[in-house]
Amino acid sequence: MLPTLGGNFNSPSLDSTRDILYVGDAPKGVRVYDNATTANQPGGVPPSRTISGNFGESFSIRDIAVDPIKDILYVAVTTLSSMSIFVFESASTASILPPNRTISVTPSTFGTMGLFLDAAHDRLYFADSDSNVFILENASTKLDRWCLTGH
């Protein structure tokens, strides 16, 4: 059992290759649990580390996805005025901002974001609250900026 440590937990993503569980904590960062297969212990297991830093005002993690092949963590984040996908290379050892890359997203509305990673094909699927679903080809090497347009 993982403990309740406060915060707003969402979006668990498992790197089964390295046995690491990543859990978004909406206002605080990403909780990282090493040795995830042994996490079900009486009293719970605290996170091994939290990927954190100065996220800015009204920061919220919306979703996360991990690439167990390339050891990359994708974190969908929002603030009052922006949406981005933070990319952490060497995710299994990451612990603080800044991310290695930030993919800036320009949607027509701000709100919920969802991520799904097809690691075998290096594709990151992104869905927003404006009924859009987009595909980022070559996600592991995607350039810094990416804009969403239309439906």
Rosetta blueprint (number, residue, H / E / L):
1 M L
2 L L
3 P L
4 T L
5 L L
6 G L
7 G L
8 N L
9 F E
10 N E
11 S E
12 P E
13 S E
14 L E
15 D E
16 S L
17 T L
18 R L
19 D L
20 I E
21 L E
22 Y E
23 V E
24 G E
25 D E
26 A L
27 P L
28 K L
29 G E
30 V E
31 R E
32 V E
33 Y E
34 D E
35 N L
36 A H
37 T H
38 T H
39 A L
40 N L
41 Q L
42 P L
43 G L
44 G L
45 V L
46 P L
47 P L
48 S L
49 R E
50 T E
51 I E
52 S E
53 G L
54 N L
55 F L
56 G L
57 E L
58 S L
59 F L
60 S E
61 I E
62 R E
63 D E
64 I E
65 A E
66 V E
67 D E
68 P L
69 I L
70 K L
71 D L
72 I E
73 L E
74 Y E
75 V E
76 A E
77 V E
78 T E
79 T L
80 L L
81 S L
82 S L
83 M E
84 S E
85 I E
86 F E
87 V E
88 F E
89 E E
90 S L
91 A H
92 S H
93 T H
94 A L
95 S L
96 I E
97 L L
98 P L
99 P L
100 N L
101 R E
102 T E
103 I E
104 S E
105 V E
106 T L
107 P L
108 S L
109 T L
110 F L
111 G L
112 T L
113 M E
114 G E
115 L E
116 F E
117 L E
118 D E
119 A H
120 A H
121 H H
122 D L
123 R E
124 L E
125 Y E
126 F E
127 A E
128 D E
129 S L
130 D L
131 S L
132 N L
133 V E
134 F E
135 I E
136 L E
137 E L
138 N L
139 A H
140 S H
141 T H
142 K L
143 L L
144 D L
145 R E
146 W L
147 C L
148 L L
149 T L
150 G L
151 H L
